[in-house]
């Protein structure tokens, strides 16, 4: 075997070895990231379950929001839902900035003169709504 052939062969083996090492490193990093994401998701599910123990279906919106305020939990009112935002996750997509993890407290319209339908939204009508469900939700933010 000539010297030139040995150099070419050793160069090819070096490139293959580096590619294999990079793939192994990438695989271990991805597994670690997936495991950490799964652990965080369990924590978010526990938060939703904890909220579900004191914000129960059938409870009035006014009572549910008072409980959240008494426990110093911030929430956003978005029509038929109250949103308790526990965390921001890095987005797994290149076209979105982050993933907002949130607990949604969904409400059914309360009993009104319109048979459960609201013709308009005001503070009085919203306080008569009743809790329908408490769920965990992911919402991608700042997407193109």
Secondary structure, DSSP 8 states (H G I E B T S, - for coil): --HHHHHHHHHHHHHHHHHHHHHHHHHHHHHHHHHHHHHHHHHHHHHHHHHHHHS-TT-BHHHHHHHHHHTT---EEETTEEEEEEEEEE-SSTTEEEEEEEEEEEEE----TTTT--SS--HHHHHT-EEEEEEEEEEEEEE-
